[in-house]
Amino acid sequence: MGNDLAIAEVARVFGIRTSAIRYYEKIGILPLPSRRSGQRRYGESVLFRLAVIQRARETGFTLDEIRRLFFGFRPGTRPPKRWRQLSERKLTELQDRMERLKTMETLLKRMENCRCRALDECGKKLLRRS
């Protein structure tokens, strides 16, 4: 394929803005592209890297975590080990977040049944429950 894709074409493939691609380059998770007549030109390898970045973003990884995925391991560390270590941390975070969401849901359902005439009355009842 060579270096024959313009930044707009790469952005279109992933449904992202060109500014996101430039930002990924700036923070180092995408390599700097070659240039032809002053324009960025991308090859197939950037598409593969962006596919990994997009999947990681879709599964909730932050840009710092994605940087760690690419650069936070000793050279030669195989992808399964990288994904496993980051995924274990992310799964723990998700479980914590799900517990908080469940608590929020329970509290919101209780609040739907509020019969108080003033918010201070709600506060009084909440203090008694604590």
C-alpha positions as CSV (number, residue, x, y, z in Angstrom):
1,M,0.0,0.0,0.0
2,G,2.9,2.4,0.7
3,N,2.4,5.9,2.1
4,D,-0.5,6.9,0.0
5,L,-3.3,7.9,2.3
6,A,-4.0,11.6,3.2
7,I,-5.1,12.4,6.7
8,A,-8.7,13.0,5.6
9,E,-8.9,9.5,4.1
10,V,-7.5,7.9,7.3
11,A,-10.0,10.0,9.4
12,R,-12.8,8.9,7.2
13,V,-11.9,5.2,7.6
14,F,-12.3,5.5,11.3
15,G,-15.0,8.1,11.5
16,I,-12.8,10.4,13.5
17,R,-11.6,14.0,13.0
18,T,-8.3,14.8,11.5
19,S,-7.5,16.8,14.7
20,A,-7.7,13.5,16.6
21,I,-5.1,11.9,14.4
22,R,-2.8,14.9,14.8
23,Y,-3.4,14.8,18.5
24,Y,-2.5,11.1,18.6
25,E,0.7,12.0,16.8
26,K,1.5,14.8,19.2
27,I,1.1,12.6,22.3
28,G,3.2,9.8,20.6
29,I,0.6,7.0,20.2
30,L,0.8,7.4,16.4
31,P,4.1,7.7,14.7
32,L,4.8,10.9,12.8
33,P,3.8,10.4,9.1
34,S,6.0,10.9,6.1
35,R,5.2,14.0,4.0
36,R,4.7,14.6,0.4
37,S,4.5,18.2,-0.9
38,G,4.0,19.2,2.8
39,Q,1.0,16.9,3.3
40,R,0.9,14.0,5.7
41,R,0.9,10.6,4.0
42,Y,0.0,7.4,5.8
43,G,0.6,3.8,5.1
44,E,-1.2,0.6,6.1
45,S,0.6,0.3,9.5
46,V,-1.0,3.5,10.7
47,L,-4.4,2.0,9.9
48,F,-3.6,-1.0,12.0
49,R,-2.4,1.1,14.9
50,L,-5.5,3.3,14.7
51,A,-7.7,0.1,14.7
52,V,-6.1,-0.9,18.0
53,I,-6.4,2.6,19.4
54,Q,-10.1,2.8,18.4
55,R,-10.9,-0.7,19.9
56,A,-9.1,0.3,23.1
57,R,-11.1,3.6,23.3
58,E,-14.4,1.7,22.6
59,T,-13.6,-0.6,25.6
60,G,-13.0,2.4,27.9
61,F,-9.3,2.7,27.9
62,T,-7.9,6.2,28.4
63,L,-5.2,7.7,26.2
64,D,-2.7,7.2,29.0
65,E,-3.7,3.5,29.2
66,I,-3.4,3.2,25.5
67,R,0.1,4.8,25.6
68,R,0.9,2.2,28.3
69,L,-0.3,-0.6,26.0
70,F,2.1,0.4,23.3
71,F,5.1,1.7,25.4
72,G,4.6,0.7,29.0
73,F,6.1,-2.8,28.7
74,R,9.6,-4.1,28.0
75,P,10.4,-4.5,24.3
76,G,9.3,-7.8,23.0
77,T,6.3,-8.2,25.5
78,R,3.7,-10.0,23.5
79,P,0.3,-8.4,22.9
80,P,-1.7,-11.0,25.0
81,K,0.3,-10.1,28.1
82,R,-0.1,-6.4,27.5
83,W,-3.9,-6.7,27.0
84,R,-4.3,-9.0,30.0
85,Q,-2.5,-6.7,32.4
86,L,-4.5,-3.6,31.3
87,S,-7.8,-5.5,31.0
88,E,-7.5,-6.8,34.6
89,R,-7.2,-3.3,35.9
90,K,-10.0,-2.0,33.7
91,L,-12.3,-4.9,34.7
92,T,-11.8,-4.1,38.4
93,E,-12.6,-0.4,37.6
94,L,-15.8,-1.5,35.7
95,Q,-16.9,-3.7,38.6
96,D,-16.5,-0.8,41.0
97,R,-18.3,1.5,38.7
98,M,-21.2,-1.0,38.3
99,E,-21.6,-1.2,42.0
100,R,-21.8,2.6,42.3
101,L,-24.3,2.7,39.5
102,K,-26.4,0.0,41.2
103,T,-26.4,2.1,44.4
104,M,-27.4,5.2,42.4
105,E,-30.2,3.3,40.8
106,T,-31.5,2.1,44.1
107,L,-31.4,5.6,45.6
108,L,-33.1,7.2,42.6
109,K,-35.9,4.6,42.8
110,R,-36.4,5.5,46.5
111,M,-36.5,9.2,45.7
112,E,-39.2,8.6,43.1
113,N,-41.5,7.6,45.9
114,C,-40.8,10.7,47.9
115,R,-43.9,12.1,49.7
116,C,-42.1,15.0,51.5
117,R,-43.6,18.5,51.3
118,A,-40.2,20.3,51.5
119,L,-36.6,19.3,50.8
120,D,-35.7,19.9,54.4
121,E,-38.1,17.1,55.3
122,C,-36.3,14.8,52.8
123,G,-33.0,15.7,54.6
124,K,-34.5,14.9,57.9
125,K,-35.6,11.4,56.7
126,L,-32.2,10.8,55.1
127,L,-30.4,11.6,58.3
128,R,-32.5,9.1,60.2
129,R,-31.6,6.3,57.6
130,S,-27.8,6.9,58.0
